[in-house]
């Protein structure tokens, strides 16, 4: 993205962990804090983590976003929190500017 001058506002770590349904603990199947290390190297923020969750896969396979299909779920709240962080970052005076589109006849 930087090579083509696309501004980065943050990093979201997908499949960050698996939350056990029996003991409620988080298991980091692919290691822990990988997104944090990458974000630090890239000098950007981590704006969220999404767990490995069977219902996300099942709903995506059906074309149903988690936030719409299960709006009261913990996962939907995670997505809304990430969306709010993006809005907050884009609402600051230092927010990256989008491209200027010029249409000529």
C-alpha positions as CSV (number, residue, x, y, z in Angstrom):
1,X,0.0,0.0,0.0
2,X,2.8,2.4,0.8
3,X,4.4,1.8,-2.6
4,X,1.3,3.1,-4.3
5,X,0.6,5.8,-1.8
6,X,-2.5,4.3,-0.2
7,X,-2.7,5.7,3.4
8,X,-3.1,3.1,6.1
9,X,-5.2,4.0,9.1
10,X,-4.7,0.8,11.1
11,X,-4.5,-3.0,11.2
12,X,-7.2,-5.6,12.0
13,X,-6.0,-9.0,13.0
14,X,-8.3,-11.7,11.6
15,X,-8.3,-15.2,13.2
16,X,-6.5,-13.6,16.2
17,X,-7.5,-16.3,18.6
18,X,-10.0,-19.1,19.3
19,X,-12.2,-18.6,22.3
20,X,-13.0,-21.9,24.0
21,X,-16.7,-22.5,24.6
22,X,-16.1,-24.7,27.6
23,X,-13.5,-22.7,29.6
24,X,-14.0,-19.3,28.0
25,X,-10.2,-18.9,27.6
26,X,-8.5,-17.5,24.5
27,X,-6.2,-19.8,22.6
28,X,-3.7,-18.1,20.2
29,X,-3.4,-20.8,17.5
30,X,-1.1,-18.7,15.3
31,X,0.9,-17.0,18.0
32,X,0.1,-14.0,20.1
33,X,0.6,-10.3,19.4
34,X,1.6,-10.7,15.7
35,X,-0.6,-7.8,14.7
36,X,0.9,-5.6,17.4
37,X,4.5,-6.4,16.2
38,X,3.6,-5.7,12.6
39,X,1.7,-2.5,13.4
40,X,4.7,-1.3,15.4
41,X,7.0,-1.9,12.5
42,X,4.6,-0.1,10.2
43,X,4.0,2.7,12.6
44,X,0.2,2.2,12.6
45,X,-2.3,1.2,15.2
46,X,-4.1,-2.1,15.7
47,X,-7.7,-1.2,15.6
48,X,-9.2,-4.6,16.3
49,X,-9.0,-8.4,16.6
50,X,-11.5,-10.8,15.2
51,X,-11.5,-14.4,16.6
52,X,-11.7,-17.7,14.8
53,X,-15.4,-18.4,15.2
54,X,-17.5,-21.1,13.5
55,X,-20.5,-18.9,13.3
56,X,-18.6,-16.2,11.3
57,X,-17.7,-18.8,8.7
58,X,-21.2,-20.2,8.6
59,X,-22.8,-16.8,8.2
60,X,-20.3,-15.7,5.6
61,X,-20.9,-18.8,3.6
62,X,-24.6,-17.8,3.6
63,X,-23.8,-14.2,2.7
64,X,-25.1,-12.9,6.0
65,X,-22.9,-10.5,7.9
66,X,-22.5,-11.3,11.6
67,X,-23.6,-7.8,12.6
68,X,-26.9,-8.2,10.7
69,X,-27.6,-11.8,11.5
70,X,-26.6,-11.7,15.2
71,X,-26.6,-8.0,16.1
72,X,-26.6,-8.7,19.9
73,X,-23.6,-11.1,19.8
74,X,-20.1,-10.4,21.2
75,X,-18.7,-10.8,17.7
76,X,-21.0,-8.1,16.2
77,X,-19.9,-5.8,19.0
78,X,-16.3,-6.4,18.0
79,X,-17.1,-5.4,14.4
80,X,-19.0,-2.3,15.5
81,X,-16.1,-1.3,17.7
82,X,-13.6,-1.7,14.8
83,X,-16.0,0.4,12.6
84,X,-16.2,3.1,15.2
85,X,-12.4,3.2,15.5
86,X,-12.1,3.7,11.7
87,X,-14.7,6.5,11.9
88,X,-12.8,8.1,14.8
89,X,-9.5,7.9,12.9
90,X,-11.1,9.4,9.7
91,X,-12.7,12.2,11.7
92,X,-9.5,13.7,12.9
93,X,-7.8,16.7,11.3
94,X,-4.8,14.5,10.6
95,X,-6.8,11.8,8.8
96,X,-5.5,10.7,5.5
97,X,-7.2,12.3,2.6
98,X,-8.8,10.1,0.0
99,X,-8.1,10.4,-3.7
100,X,-9.3,13.2,-5.9
101,X,-11.4,11.9,-8.7
102,X,-11.5,14.1,-11.8
103,X,-13.8,13.3,-14.7
104,X,-13.1,15.1,-17.9
105,X,-15.1,15.2,-21.1
